[in-house]
Structure formats: C-alpha cells, structure tokens
C-alpha cells in the first residue's frame, strides 16, 4: 500500500499523551495505525521513546506498580496514527496475580489489536535477547508482525564492542521473516535516531517493508 499523500507527513515531535488503558476495551478505537514499544523495565524503553519524539518527558518512568501496568497511547500529527508504550516487564514489584492479570491484558492487545502495524523491541545492547526478548521475537514471527529491534545504550560500549554485539544479535536472529530493522541505538548520542524514525514513518504511513 502506498502512503496517502493527501495526509500530513508524520512529525514525531508532535507526539502527545492521549490516554492509558489497562485492558483492550479501554484502548482508543481500533482504526488507523499504531506501533508499539516493548522491553524489559531497565532496557531504556522510555528513553528511546523520548529520544524519538524529542520530548524528554513524554514517556515517564514510575515506581508505582499501577502506573507500570498501563498501556500508554500517544497521538501524532497524522490523524489516527499513534505510538504505544507497553508495560515494562521484569522488575516491577507486584504480586503474581497482578502480573498474570497484566500479562493477560497485554496479550489481548498484541493478539487482537488490528491497527497494530509493528513492534519495536527495546533491548540493552550489553544484555540482549533475554527470555522476555526471545518470547517477543517468537511472538512476532508466529504472528507475522513486523519487528524492529533497538539495541539501546550503545554509548556504554566502545564502537568496536557495539558492532560485535550487533553482529552477534544478527546471527542469532538470522532467517526470521518478521525482523525488518536491527538498529544500534543510543538515546544519549542519538545514534540510530534517524533510522528508527524512518522505519516508524514507513510503518505508520502504510508502506510495505522488506526484511533486513
């Protein structure tokens, strides 16, 4: 599908908080286009979203478990285009029942949200492909959902080390049809910013993409 040239070009610094939802029925109407961000709680997901939107306060981290469980939606200047911040996983100090409940509703969103155009999986380049990361990659492959991986905190490594880490990630994920973009990313140095914005624009404007 070709982009609709009659609509505004997407400007990521137009991103504004729209609403939060704890379950699928509380989400905005299921039309238009969304791209969701997922990642472990310490992977730098909020920093990545804030960097991409050039808004340091857009995606806020919180120590409150109830806040952590919410799916947060951000509108963009193009009508019915949204970025979605999914609950962080792995470090929230909540009860097992609460975790089970939140994972169930998160699963409903991922499985049933028809306007979902792609998933951005944020992982720390120094500790990539955790069990959670592998689970999300496998889910995208099974459901044929386009995937972009942001290997964050690249500024924490020397460039040679970062390149080696990227090669290792690429080898482990070789052959996956869902993986369309593997980006070395740093919210601090802005490495990978333009590449990730271009990929998001392509998904949200309805273009088809080729795997990496």
Residue, then its C-alpha position, 0 to 999 in steps of 0.5 A: x500500500x502506498x502512503x496517502x499523500x493527501x495526509x500530513x507527513x508524520x512529525x514525531x515531535x508532535x507526539x502527545x499523551x492521549x490516554x492509558x488503558x489497562x485492558x483492550x476495551x479501554x484502548x482508543x478505537x481500533x482504526x488507523x495505525x499504531x506501533x508499539x514499544x516493548x522491553x524489559x523495565x531497565x532496557x531504556x524503553x522510555x528513553x528511546x521513546x523520548x529520544x524519538x519524539x524529542x520530548x524528554x518527558x513524554x514517556x515517564x518512568x514510575x515506581x508505582x506498580x499501577x502506573x507500570x501496568x498501563x498501556x500508554x497511547x500517544x497521538x501524532x500529527x497524522x490523524x489516527x496514527x499513534x505510538x504505544x508504550x507497553x508495560x515494562x516487564x521484569x522488575x516491577x514489584x507486584x504480586x503474581x496475580x497482578x502480573x498474570x492479570x497484566x500479562x493477560x491484558x497485554x496479550x489481548x492487545x498484541x493478539x487482537x489489536x488490528x491497527x497494530x502495524x509493528x513492534x519495536x523491541x527495546x533491548x540493552x545492547x550489553x544484555x540482549x535477547x533475554x527470555x522476555x526478548x526471545x518470547x517477543x521475537x517468537x511472538x512476532x514471527x508466529x504472528x507475522x508482525x513486523x519487528x524492529x529491534x533497538x539495541x539501546x545504550x550503545x554509548x556504554x560500549x566502545x564502537x568496536x564492542x557495539x558492532x560485535x554485539x550487533x553482529x552477534x544479535x544478527x546471527x542469532x536472529x538470522x532467517x526470521x521473516x518478521x525482523x525488518x530493522x536491527x538498529x544500534x541505538x543510543x538515546x544519549x548520542x542519538x545514534x540510530x535516531x534517524x533510522x528508527x524514525x524512518x522505519x516508524x514513518x514507513x510503518x505508520x504511513x502504510x508502506x510495505x517493508x522488506x526484511x533486513 
